[in-house]
Amino acid sequence: MSTHSFQAPKGTRDFYPSDLAVRRHIEQAWRSASIDCGFDEVEGPTFEHLELYTAKSGEGIVNELFSFRRAGGENDYALRPEFTPTLARMVAARAGSLPVPVKWFAIPNMFRAERPQRGRLREFVQWNIDTCGVEGAATDVDVIAVAILALERLGLTPADVQVRLSHRVAIARMLGALGVAAERTGDAMTLLDRRDKLKPEEFAQRAEALGLSADGVARFDAAARATQRLSDPVSALAARIGVSADEFASLDEVRAAADRAGILDWCSVDVGIVRGLAYYTGTVFEVHEVSGAERAVAGGGRYDGLVELFGGPKMPACGFGMGDVVLANVLRDRKLLPEDGAALLPRPDAFVISAGGELAEAELPRLLMRLRRAGLHARSSAKATRNVGKLLGDAGKARARFAVILGAELAEGSVALKDLDAGSQQVTPLAGLADLLLSARQR
């Protein structure tokens, strides 16, 4: 047979142990924040009927998907590009029997048939948080707070990332006050969503195409770039845009809820955040690294009509998705991940070494199994050498807490136990070794 060198498909990643340790570190922060905030974990199929995604996002999304039809089959499928449609389908199927509120999280793999670039891959991991069945700004803020809790646990602060939020009802009212006709509100929101992707002159031309006067275009442009800390009065934002503070009443409710939750310092208002997807109905938000060097770390909002779209009852819902790719970039930039991901791998409690001799050779595999049955992480070397110095070097490279040396003491039922962190060594009875190691792990 001829040989051939294979590489991973473009836009995907191989996770060697040190790489996967970094990913699991991030996932642990996500999972612990979810559980501590009362969310239960769910999962769904890796692929769904293609219609599930077109029903939510329109036929245009097909070009962004890995879609397929089984040979000889009649149904079109797609690898999941996001989890929200699956969640809405699952809630709709059992809406009558689910406790309210439904509070679910998932950490699935996603797939997008896009051009790979920094912060965007064809396969990625995404954390999803969703609450269904409860209305109001307090619920929206509860969802945002879960994201903040995970970011805090990863070492990030408000000086590193900000939740930039807005409210589609408030923005719609603001657009009306600026002179945008009701039938052009959707077009105006699409333009706001593309604010950072268009050159100023093109943005102005498209704003004029909305039917705005020259003064209206200038005010629309100013509104599109209006931001402020959420801790500041929303009336100040309204005054800068030249509209009544009443237009931002919905944002004021979000501000009050964020104040009660103690997360105001993490949040800012950004009128240009509208989240282009049409199914969003209220609060919308994105998490951004403060320098603007990266894509959004997360994005989401309120989507009160989606469960009903998939055959369920009318049910309010709010949620977000946070991918691992951009987040890992931000953590590395902030030196919040080790240079070598191996430092995040689980540390062995014990590295068992034979100093040679028939008794030690026979005891080593038995001792390993006893320690493992006791719930300890125990390893040994596969090397043929019985040079204790070299084997202690292997124990150090494995980052083991203790080395258990099976030597002359074994004849009297004892072993040498070396604390690799402290550098100290003692002789201890073999019978109590597991309890001693378990106790040391707690310290």
N, C-alpha and C positions, 0 to 999 in steps of 0.2 A: 504494500500500500504506500502511496505517496503521502507525505505529510504536508500539513497546511497550518499556518499560524492564524489563529482567530482572535478577534478583539470584540469587546462588548459593543452592542449597537450604539450609534451616535446618540448622545442625549441621555444615556443611561449610566449607571455607576456600578462598579464592583466594590463591595464592602469587605475589605480584609479586617481581621480582628480589631486592629486599632481604629479603623474607620467606623466600624459598626459600634464600637464603644462610644464614640462621639455621638452617633445617631441615637443610641439607647440613652445616653445622658440627657439629650434634648427631650426624647420621648418620656423619660421618667418625670421631668419637670411638668410636661403636659399632663401626663396621667395623674400625678399626685395632685396637681391643682384642680383637675376635673373632679376627682373623687372627693377631695376636701370641700369642694363647693356643692356637693350633692348630685353629681352627674353619674349616670350608669353607662358602662361601655357597651356599644353595639357594633355590629359589622354586617356587611351585605356582600353580594356577589361582586367579583372583579369586573364582570361585564353585565350589561343590561340591554334590554331592547332599545334600539336606536331611537325609537319614538319617544322614549322617556325623556331624552335630552332635547329633542326638537320641540316637544310639547312645552317645555320650559323656556327654551332659548331661541326657538325658531330654526328654520332649515339652514341658516347661515353657519350654525355651529358645526355642521357635518364636516366642513373642511378642516376643523381643528381636532377632529377625533380620529382614533384608530378604529375604523369600522370594518365589519366583515360579514359575510354570509356563509354559513356552513355548506360545504359541497353537497349539492342535492337538496338543500333546504330552501325554505321560502321566507324565513324571517331574517331581518337585518339586526345585527348587534353592534355594540361599541364598547371598547374598554372604557371604564369610568373616568371621566375627566374631572369630576367633582363628586362630593357625597350628598349634597343637599337633595337632588332628585330621589336618590335611593331612600334617604331619611323620610322625605315627604310621602313616598309610596308606602313605606313600612308603617308610618303613623296612620295614613289613610286606611290601610287594610285592617287595623285593629283599634281604630279611634274610640269605639264604644267601650272597650274594655281596659284601656290604658289609664293609669292614674294621671290626674292633672295637678300640677304641670308635668308634662313629659320633659325630662331633663336627660339628654343623651350626649355622649361623646364618642368619637371614633378616631383612630389613627391609621387610616388605610393608605395603600399605595394608589397613586393616580397616574393617568396617562394622557398626554396631550401631543398631538401630531404637529408640533410647532418647530420653528428653527431654533435650535439650542443656542443660548447665549448666557451671559453672566446672570445668575439669579433665576434662570428659567431652563428647565430640562424637560425631556420627553417623558421621563418617569421620575416621580418624586413622592415624598411622604407628606401627608397633610393632616394636621390636627383639626377636627371639626367639633364645635360646640353648638348645641341647639336646644332651645327651650320652646315648647309648644303649649298653647292653652291659656296663656296669661298676657293681658295687654298692659300697656303703660310704660312710661319712661323708666320706672324703677327696675322693671325686668330687663330693659335694654342695657341699663347700667350694670346689672348683675352679670350679664353676659360679658360685657367689656371687662369687668373686674376679674373674671376668670383668666382672661388673657394677661392682664397686668400681673396677677399672682404668679403665673408661670414665668413671665419675663423677669420678675423680681428674683425668683428662685434660681434663675440662670445668671444672676448677677447684674442685670441691667437696671438702670435708674431712669427717671424722667429726663435727665440730662443726656441720655443716650437715645431714647426712643420716645415718640409722642403718639398718642391716639388722636388722630385728626378726624373730627366728626362733624356731621351736619344732620339736617332733617329734611326729607323730601317734601313734606307738607309745608314747612317754613320756606323752603326754596321756591316752591310753586307759588306761594303767596307773594314772595319777594319779586319773582319774575313778573307777576301780574302788575305789581306796583311800579315796575320799571317800564311797563308798556308792552310786554310780550302778550300777544293774543292767546287765549286759553287753548286754542287748537294747535298752537306752536310750542306749548310748554315742553312736550317731549323732545322736540328738536333742540330747544334751548338747553335742556338738561344734558342732552348728548354733547352739545358744544362745551358746556361746563366741564364735562367729564374728560374732554380732549384738550383742556386748557393748556396743559404742560407739553403737549405733543405738537402744537401748532405754532408757527411763527406769528408774531404780533399782527402783521398785516393780514395774514390769512384769517386769523381769529376775528379781526375787525370786519373783514368782508363777510364772513359767515354770520356775524352778529347783525350786520346791516340787512342781510338776507332774511332775517327774522321779521323784518318790517319795522325796525327801530329807526328813529331819527338819529342825526349825528350826535345830539346830546344823549339820546338813549343808548347809543353804542358806547359812548364814553362811560356812562354810568354802569352799563352792563360789564364792561371790561374791568372797571374798578371793583364791582361786586364779585366778579369771578376770582379775583386775587385777594379778596378780603379775608384776613385771618386775625385771630386774637386768642389769648389764653381763655379757657373756659371759665376760669375764676373771675374774669372781668365781667361786669354787667353786660348782658346781651344788648341792652338799649344803646350801649356805646357803639356796638357793631352796626346797629340799625342807623344810627345817626351818621356814621361815616359813609354808608351806602346811600343815604338820603331817603329812607323809607321809615314807616312807622314801626315802633318797637312791637306793636301788636302782631306784625307779620312774623315775628320770631318767637311767639308765645310757646311753640312746641319745643324750641331749643332751650327756652328758659326752664321748662319742666325737666329736661335732661340735665341742665346745670344744677338744679336743686337736688336731683337724685344723686348726681356725682358728688356733690358736697356732702350729702348724708353718708355716702359710702366711703368718703375719705380718699378719693382718687382725683380730685380736681387738678393736682399738680402734674398728673400724667396726661391731661387732656387739653386740647385746643379746638377752637371752632375754625373750620375751613370751608367757606361757601362753595369752593370748587369741588368738594367731595360729594358726589351724588351717586356713585356706583352705577355705571351705565346700564346694568341689567334692569329691565322694566318691571320685574316682579317686586322690587323693593318698594315698601309702602310708608316708611317712617324714618326712624333714626338710621343713618348709614355712617360707617366709619372705616378708617384704614389706620394701620399702625405703621409708622415710618421712622426710619433712622434719621436723626435730626439734621445731619449734614446734607441729606438728599442724594447721597452717593449710591444708594441701593434702591431697588424696587420696593414696593410695599411689602412689609413683613407679613401682614394679615389684612383681611378685609371682610366686611359683612354688614349686617343690618337687619331691619325688620322686614319680614315677607309674609304678610298676613293672608295672602290668597293662594299660596302654593299647595297646601294640603288639600284644599277644595278642588284645585285644578286636577289633582290626581285621584279624584273620586271620593275624597273624604268630606267630613263636615267643614263648615266654615270655622277655622281655627287660627287664632293669632300665633305668630312664630317669630323668633329672632335667633340669629346665629352668626357664626363666622368660620372662616377657614384660615389656618396659618401653616405655611409650608416650611419644610426644614432647610431648603437650599439658601434662601435669603437670610433666614435667621442665623444659620451657621456662619455665613459671611460676616454678619454684624458681630457675632460673638468672637470670631477670630480677630476682627479689626480692633475690638475692645480688649484683646488679650484675656478673654474669659474662657478660652479653651486651651488646653495644654498643646504645646508644639508637637508632642508625640501623643496621639490618642491612646497609646498603650497605658498611659498613666491612669486612664479611666477604667481599665479592665479590672475585674474582681481580683482582689489579692488572695492568694492561697493562705489558709490558716497555718498549714504545715507543709514542709517539704521534707520527705522522709529519705534518709541517706543510709546506705549500708556501708559500714567501714570494712566489710569483708568477712569471710568465714561462713560456714554452712548454716549456723544458727541464725545469723543476720539475714542471709539470703532467703531462708525459709520464712522468716518472720515478716519481711518487708511487705509482700503482697497481702498477707493476712492483716497486718496493721493498717495498711491503706484502706482496706475494706471496712474495718471496724471504725476508723475515723470518719469515713464517708457515711456509714450508717448512722453515726451520731450527729450527722448534719454539718460536718466540717468539710471545708474545701481542702483536699489533700492531694499532693502531687509527689512524683519522684522523677528521677532521671532515667532515660533510656540508654545512657552511655554505659559501656562495658567497664569503664575505669572505676576503681574504688579509691581513687585519690580524693580524700575528704576535702582538701582545699579547693580542688576544681569543682567538686559537687556543691560546696558552699557557695562558690561563685555562681553556679547555675541557679541556686536557691535565691540569691540576691537579684539576679536578672529577672527571675519570675516574680519579684517583689513579695516573696513570702514573708509572713510575720515571724514564723519560727522555723528552725531546722531541727528535725528529730534525727539524731545520729544513733544508729544501731551498732554499738561497739562492744567492748569487753563487758560493760555494765549489764548487757542483756542476759548474761549467765545468771545474774542475781535478780532478774525480773525488773531491771531499770533501764532507762535510756538517757542519753545526754540531750538536753533541750537548750538550744541556743536562740536567744532573743535577737533577731537580726536587726531590729530597730535600735535596741539599746546596746547591743554588742556583748551582753552578759550571757553566761552559760551556767546551767545547774544540772544535777542528776535528779531525776524524778522517777517514781515507780511507774511502770508501764500500765498497771491497772487503773491508775487515776489520770492518765494522760489526756483522754478525751475531755473529761470534766475541766481539767486545768486549761486546755486550749479554748473551750467554750467560754469559760470565765474571762480569759484574757481578751476574747473578742469583744466583750461588753465594755471593756475599759477604753 
